[in-house]
């Protein structure tokens, strides 16, 4: 190929290449608001030169071709984004859950367990000072009922949050499996398109977006293979590979934050699932604390009260209900005898109206070390539980704020690399348009030259 015919080839290949450049810029503009879309660029390359002999071997260029359409993507930033997404969702979930747990206790305030606990022991002290006062016995019953109601209600509210958290965990499991199926489908499509020499950039963007969402649910690690497919590990569990998908294990231990399949444990370290599992463990810890307070109160008060004599002469009575194996906070309530009559409340052990010794012993339990509470008093044990909750809540809120700031930084870096700039794409379109017009003008000239040559031959 030489002369004007070579010029026709050069011009036509340039027209095709610049047209692809205009189409690619238009595709970028069309997807400027598409989540997860990466800016695409046409990569040009020179065609192999043509050699000819003229006083020696020489080479002349044969034009341009489109070598590929690449997407602007930084794999390091992708990995950083997945990690920070996982950390942020875990911390945010924990912060929200801890706020809900704190709200159960109504502390500090008159409606909290701390206030009820203080009023309960105060009422026993008042009864010890006025054992012959009927109103003092009624006050003991009222404060005892208020205390048991608040402990029981708090436990029930925690049970509700526990149930809702379990439901959320199931939802996350389902979504993880859905995303795994989606990633696997995209793997198959990308492998097929790549095998034919194509560059399935849009499919790759969709897969990266699905993996990004997955990283918000659970910690994720990704490996890429030469055929363009990914293998995806979630919490160390192989979720997706070239052979297909493997369902996420659904047996879990909230205390350890592990998923279990057979004898293998998969520790969940991040994502919403990590936050939900850890918060579920915290809920169960809080319930255990309420059980400890209820059981210790029941045993300590009942042991003393059982040996006392009520105003109505009754003896051998429990103050808190202990029938039918009732135990824990969920069954914490006054006994039927106390509910039926405040006169069944024992202030002493002699039956004398002036005997308030037993009531004073009850009041002294407030500050007594309890072995079942780690050798702390009721007040100290409960305050320690509240302080632990407050510290955890503040810590996870701070973690969420820090992770949010880091995510913003990584997102901005990703946008700088992969984001579509309208001004830049418009400039690209103008550049390709001018190039296309120049190539078209060159094609017209070469076409005229070719026509002149053909006409000369015809003469």
C-alpha distance (Angstrom), angle and dihedral (degrees) to the residues before:
residue distance angle dihedral
X1 . . .
X2 3.78 . .
X3 3.77 143.7 .
X4 3.78 119.5 12.2
X5 3.79 91.9 -10.4
X6 3.81 89.3 59.9
X7 3.80 88.6 48.7
X8 3.80 90.2 53.5
X9 3.80 89.6 53.5
X10 3.80 93.2 46.9
X11 3.79 92.6 48.7
X12 3.80 95.4 45.5
X13 3.82 93.1 48.9
X14 3.81 89.1 49.0
X15 3.81 90.5 51.0
X16 3.81 91.5 51.6
X17 3.80 92.4 46.7
X18 3.81 95.4 47.7
X19 3.78 90.3 45.7
X20 3.82 88.7 56.7
X21 3.80 88.3 49.4
X22 3.82 91.1 53.9
X23 3.81 91.4 46.6
X24 3.81 91.9 49.3
X25 3.82 92.0 50.3
X26 3.79 88.5 49.0
X27 3.81 90.1 49.8
X28 3.81 89.1 53.0
X29 3.80 91.8 50.4
X30 3.79 91.4 48.0
X31 3.82 90.2 55.1
X32 3.79 98.6 41.9
X33 3.84 89.2 118.6
X34 3.82 98.0 35.7
X35 3.84 110.8 119.3
X36 3.80 112.7 -118.8
X37 3.81 94.7 8.8
X38 3.81 116.4 147.0
X39 3.78 121.6 -150.2
X40 3.82 112.1 -106.6
X41 3.78 128.8 -144.9
X42 3.80 133.0 -165.6
X43 3.79 111.9 -127.2
X44 3.81 113.9 -150.0
X45 3.80 128.8 -157.5
X46 3.79 134.5 -179.1
X47 3.77 118.3 -106.0
X48 3.82 117.8 -117.1
X49 3.81 109.7 -78.3
X50 3.79 123.2 -110.3
X51 3.79 116.5 -123.0
X52 3.78 124.4 -147.8
X53 3.77 138.8 166.2
X54 3.78 121.0 -111.0
X55 3.77 112.9 144.8
X56 3.76 85.8 -28.9
X57 3.79 136.1 -11.5
X58 3.78 114.1 -50.2
X59 3.81 136.8 173.8
X60 3.76 131.2 -140.5
X61 3.79 128.2 -170.4
X62 3.80 120.8 -105.2
X63 3.77 100.4 -158.8
X64 3.79 139.5 -99.5
X65 3.76 136.0 -50.3
X66 3.80 135.3 -172.5
X67 3.80 106.2 -107.0
X68 3.82 97.4 -175.6
X69 3.76 147.4 -30.8
X70 3.80 107.6 -120.0
X71 3.77 130.4 -171.9
X72 3.78 122.7 -132.7
X73 3.79 104.2 -117.1
X74 3.80 135.1 147.9
X75 3.81 110.4 -155.4
X76 3.80 91.8 -163.6
X77 3.81 90.7 56.6
X78 3.81 89.4 46.3
X79 3.80 90.0 55.2
X80 3.81 91.5 46.0
X81 3.80 90.6 49.8
X82 3.80 91.7 51.5
X83 3.81 91.5 50.0
X84 3.79 95.2 48.0
X85 3.82 91.1 43.7
X86 3.78 88.7 55.0
X87 3.81 93.2 47.2
X88 3.80 93.3 45.5
X89 3.80 95.8 50.3
X90 3.79 92.0 46.7
X91 3.81 92.9 50.0
X92 3.81 93.5 42.3
X93 3.79 92.0 49.7
X94 3.80 91.5 48.4
X95 3.81 92.3 47.0
X96 3.80 91.9 51.0
X97 3.79 93.0 45.4
X98 3.80 93.4 47.7
X99 3.80 89.6 50.9
X100 3.81 88.9 53.7
X101 3.80 91.8 48.3
X102 3.80 92.0 49.1
X103 3.80 89.6 51.0
X104 3.79 90.1 60.5
X105 3.81 91.9 66.8
X106 3.83 100.1 50.9
X107 3.79 89.3 -145.0
X108 2.92 130.7 -163.2
X109 3.79 98.5 25.6
X110 3.78 146.8 79.7
X111 3.81 91.5 -85.6
X112 3.79 95.9 57.8
X113 3.78 131.5 101.2
X114 3.81 91.4 -112.4
X115 3.80 91.6 61.0
X116 3.81 91.7 45.0
X117 3.81 91.5 48.5
X118 3.80 91.3 52.3
X119 3.81 92.8 46.3
X120 3.81 90.6 49.4
X121 3.80 94.9 55.7
X122 3.81 91.3 39.8
X123 3.81 89.4 56.5
X124 3.82 91.0 53.8
X125 3.79 89.5 51.4
X126 3.81 90.0 50.9
X127 3.81 91.0 49.0
X128 3.81 90.2 50.6
X129 3.79 89.3 54.8
X130 3.83 93.4 44.9
X131 3.81 106.6 26.6
X132 3.82 91.6 159.2
X133 3.83 93.5 55.1
X134 3.85 111.3 102.3
X135 3.81 90.1 -160.6
X136 3.81 90.3 59.5
X137 3.81 90.6 57.4
X138 3.79 91.4 48.1
X139 3.80 88.4 50.9
X140 3.81 91.0 53.2
X141 3.79 90.4 51.3
X142 3.81 92.4 47.4
X143 3.81 94.7 48.5
X144 3.81 90.8 44.2
X145 3.78 90.6 52.0
X146 3.81 92.0 46.0
X147 3.80 91.1 50.3
X148 3.79 94.2 48.0
X149 3.82 91.4 45.3
X150 3.81 92.7 52.4
X151 3.79 94.1 46.9
X152 3.79 91.6 46.3
X153 3.82 92.5 45.6
X154 3.80 92.5 48.3
X155 3.78 90.0 51.0
X156 3.80 90.9 48.6
X157 3.81 91.8 49.4
X158 3.80 89.7 50.6
X159 3.81 88.6 50.3
X160 3.80 89.0 54.2
X161 3.81 91.5 51.2
X162 3.80 88.2 45.9
X163 3.80 91.0 54.4
X164 3.80 93.0 45.8
X165 3.80 90.8 48.3
X166 3.80 90.6 51.6
X167 3.80 89.0 51.9
X168 3.81 89.8 50.6
X169 3.80 90.4 50.6
X170 3.81 89.7 54.2
X171 3.82 89.6 49.4
X172 3.81 90.6 52.2
X173 3.82 90.9 48.6
X174 3.81 89.9 53.0
X175 3.80 92.4 48.2
X176 3.81 92.1 48.7
X177 3.80 90.5 54.9
X178 3.82 90.9 46.2
X179 3.79 91.7 52.4
X180 3.80 90.9 46.1
X181 3.80 89.4 55.2
X182 3.81 90.6 47.8
X183 3.81 92.3 49.7
X184 3.80 90.8 48.5
X185 3.82 91.6 51.3
X186 3.80 90.4 50.1
X187 3.82 89.9 47.6
X188 3.80 89.5 57.4
X189 3.81 93.1 47.1
X190 3.81 93.5 46.4
X191 3.81 92.0 48.2
X192 3.79 90.9 50.7
X193 3.82 93.7 47.3
X194 3.81 92.7 45.8
X195 3.80 92.2 50.0
X196 3.79 88.9 60.4
X197 3.79 91.2 53.8
X198 3.80 94.6 -101.5
X199 3.78 128.9 135.9
X200 3.83 106.7 -133.4
X201 3.81 95.2 -166.0
X202 3.80 95.6 156.3
X203 3.81 91.8 51.0
X204 3.80 89.5 49.8
X205 3.81 90.0 52.0
X206 3.81 90.1 52.0
X207 3.79 90.8 50.1
X208 3.82 92.6 48.4
X209 3.80 89.7 49.4
X210 3.82 90.9 51.9
X211 3.82 90.7 49.0
X212 3.80 90.1 48.8
X213 3.81 90.2 54.0
X214 3.80 89.1 46.4
X215 3.81 90.4 53.6
X216 3.79 88.5 57.4
X217 3.80 88.8 58.8
X218 3.81 100.8 42.4
X219 3.79 138.5 -4.7
X220 3.80 109.5 -81.0
X221 3.80 137.7 -162.5
X222 3.82 121.6 -169.4
X223 3.81 132.0 -160.0
X224 3.80 123.1 -171.3
X225 3.80 126.0 -148.6
X226 3.79 131.3 -155.3
X227 3.79 92.9 -105.0
X228 3.81 89.0 62.1
X229 3.82 96.5 -105.7
X230 3.79 126.1 127.9
X231 3.75 131.9 -139.6
X232 3.79 111.7 -150.0
X233 3.81 125.8 -156.4
X234 3.80 119.8 -165.2
X235 3.81 115.5 -165.7
X236 3.81 86.6 -19.8
X237 3.82 91.8 -54.2
X238 3.82 114.8 123.4
X239 3.78 100.6 -120.8
X240 3.81 102.2 167.5
X241 3.80 133.4 13.9
X242 3.78 139.6 144.4
X243 3.80 90.7 -70.5
X244 3.81 94.6 56.6
X245 3.80 136.0 -100.8
X246 3.78 134.6 -32.1
X247 3.82 117.7 -155.4
X248 3.77 116.4 -114.1
X249 3.84 111.4 -104.6
X250 3.80 109.5 -104.0
X251 3.77 100.7 -164.6
X252 3.79 108.3 97.5
X253 3.78 143.4 171.8
X254 3.80 111.3 -143.6
X255 3.80 92.5 -164.5
X256 3.82 92.9 59.6
X257 3.81 98.6 25.5
X258 3.81 90.7 -128.0
X259 3.78 131.5 142.2
X260 3.78 114.0 -147.0
X261 3.78 132.9 -151.4
X262 3.78 111.8 175.6
X263 3.79 106.1 -49.5
X264 3.80 95.0 -22.1
X265 3.80 121.8 99.9
X266 3.80 123.3 -155.5
X267 3.82 112.0 -162.8
X268 3.82 111.9 -144.5
X269 3.79 107.2 -144.2
X270 3.78 103.7 169.1
X271 3.76 150.2 10.0
X272 3.77 129.8 59.6
X273 3.80 90.2 -57.4
X274 3.80 91.0 56.7
X275 3.80 90.1 50.5
X276 3.80 93.1 47.5
X277 3.81 93.5 48.7
X278 3.80 92.3 48.3
X279 3.79 92.7 45.9
X280 3.80 89.6 49.0
X281 3.79 88.0 54.9
X282 3.81 89.3 49.8
X283 3.81 91.1 50.8
X284 3.78 90.5 51.8
X285 3.80 90.1 48.7
X286 3.80 90.9 52.3
X287 3.80 90.1 49.5
X288 3.79 90.2 50.2
X289 3.81 89.0 52.6
X290 3.80 91.6 52.0
X291 3.80 89.5 47.8
X292 3.79 89.6 52.6
X293 3.81 92.5 50.4
X294 3.81 92.9 46.1
X295 3.79 94.9 45.9
X296 3.79 94.0 45.9
X297 3.80 92.3 47.2
X298 3.79 91.0 47.1
X299 3.77 93.3 49.9
X300 3.81 97.2 40.9
X301 3.80 96.8 45.8
X302 3.81 94.5 39.9
X303 3.81 93.7 48.6
X304 3.79 90.4 56.6
X305 3.79 97.0 37.0
X306 3.81 93.7 49.6
X307 3.80 90.8 66.8
X308 3.82 95.0 46.6
X309 3.78 131.9 90.7
X310 3.78 121.2 -124.0
X311 3.79 124.8 -138.0
X312 3.81 87.7 -104.1
X313 3.82 90.5 54.7
X314 3.80 95.1 -105.0
X315 3.78 119.2 144.3
X316 3.79 137.2 178.1
X317 3.82 90.8 46.4
X318 3.79 127.4 146.0
X319 3.78 117.1 -135.8
X320 3.82 93.6 -153.7
X321 3.77 121.4 41.5
X322 3.80 112.8 -95.6
X323 3.81 100.6 161.5
X324 3.80 127.2 125.1
X325 3.77 91.8 17.3
X326 3.79 93.2 -63.8
X327 3.76 110.0 176.4
X328 3.76 141.0 154.1
X329 3.77 130.3 34.0
X330 3.80 96.5 -62.9
X331 3.84 90.7 66.5
X332 3.78 96.9 36.8
X333 3.81 108.7 131.9
X334 3.80 142.2 121.5
X335 3.78 119.0 -79.0
X336 3.78 119.0 -101.8
X337 3.80 91.5 -112.3
X338 3.82 92.8 57.0
X339 3.80 92.3 43.7
X340 3.81 89.7 51.4
X341 3.81 95.6 51.8
X342 3.79 135.7 3.4
X343 3.82 86.7 -150.0
X344 3.82 87.6 73.9
X345 3.80 88.3 69.4
X346 3.80 110.0 105.5
X347 3.82 118.4 -138.4
X348 3.80 95.3 172.5
X349 3.78 145.0 7.1
X350 3.84 100.7 -120.2
X351 3.78 101.5 60.4
X352 3.80 91.1 -122.3
X353 3.78 115.5 135.8
X354 3.80 89.9 -131.8
X355 3.81 93.7 53.7
X356 3.81 108.8 106.1
X357 3.80 97.4 150.5
X358 3.80 95.1 111.2
X359 3.80 92.0 50.2
X360 3.80 89.8 53.0
X361 3.80 89.3 52.3
X362 3.80 88.5 52.4
X363 3.80 90.5 51.8
X364 3.81 90.6 48.5
X365 3.84 89.7 60.2
X366 3.82 87.6 75.9
X367 3.81 92.2 77.5
X368 3.80 99.5 26.5
X369 3.82 117.8 114.4
X370 3.78 111.5 -112.9
X371 3.79 119.4 -152.0
X372 3.81 91.8 -152.0
X373 3.81 88.5 56.0
X374 3.77 96.4 52.8
X375 3.83 92.8 -89.7
X376 3.79 90.8 -60.4
X377 3.75 128.8 123.7
X378 3.80 121.5 -107.9
X379 3.79 91.4 -103.3
X380 3.79 94.4 45.8
X381 3.80 93.1 46.8
X382 3.78 93.4 49.8
X383 3.82 93.4 44.8
X384 3.81 89.5 50.9
X385 3.81 89.6 52.9
X386 3.82 90.6 50.4
X387 3.80 92.6 47.6
X388 3.79 90.7 50.0
X389 3.80 90.9 52.5
X390 3.79 92.5 47.4
X391 3.81 92.0 49.0
X392 3.79 92.8 48.6
X393 3.80 92.0 47.3
X394 3.80 92.7 50.6
X395 3.81 92.0 44.8
X396 3.79 95.1 52.1
X397 3.79 92.2 44.0
X398 3.79 88.9 54.0
X399 3.81 90.1 47.2
X400 3.80 90.3 51.3
X401 3.81 91.5 50.1
X402 3.81 92.2 49.7
X403 3.81 93.0 45.8
X404 3.80 89.4 48.0
X405 3.81 91.0 54.7
X406 3.80 91.6 48.0
X407 3.80 90.9 48.6
X408 3.81 90.2 53.1
X409 3.81 90.2 52.5
X410 3.81 93.1 48.7
X411 3.81 91.6 46.0
X412 3.79 90.5 52.8
X413 3.81 90.2 49.9
X414 3.79 90.2 49.5
X415 3.79 91.5 49.5
X416 3.79 90.0 51.2
X417 3.80 89.0 55.6
X418 3.81 104.5 32.1
X419 3.78 106.4 16.3
X420 3.80 122.9 109.3
X421 3.81 116.8 -118.1
X422 3.79 112.2 -157.7
X423 3.81 92.2 -154.1
X424 3.79 92.2 49.5
X425 3.80 93.5 48.0
X426 3.79 92.1 48.0
X427 3.79 88.9 52.0
X428 3.80 89.1 49.8
X429 3.79 91.3 50.8
X430 3.80 91.4 50.7
X431 3.82 90.5 48.5
X432 3.79 92.5 50.7
X433 3.78 91.0 43.2
X434 3.81 91.2 55.4
X435 3.79 90.3 45.4
X436 3.80 90.6 49.1
X437 3.81 91.2 50.2
X438 3.80 90.9 49.8
X439 3.80 91.4 49.5
X440 3.78 90.1 48.2
X441 3.81 90.2 51.4
X442 3.81 90.2 49.4
X443 3.80 89.9 49.2
X444 3.80 89.7 52.9
X445 3.81 91.0 52.0
X446 3.81 93.7 47.4
X447 3.79 89.7 45.8
X448 3.81 90.4 53.6
X449 3.79 90.7 47.5
X450 3.80 90.5 50.9
X451 3.77 91.2 49.3
X452 3.82 90.8 50.6
X453 3.80 90.6 51.2
X454 3.81 91.9 49.2
X455 3.82 90.9 48.9
X456 3.80 90.5 50.0
X457 3.81 90.2 52.7
X458 3.78 91.4 50.2
X459 3.83 93.7 56.6
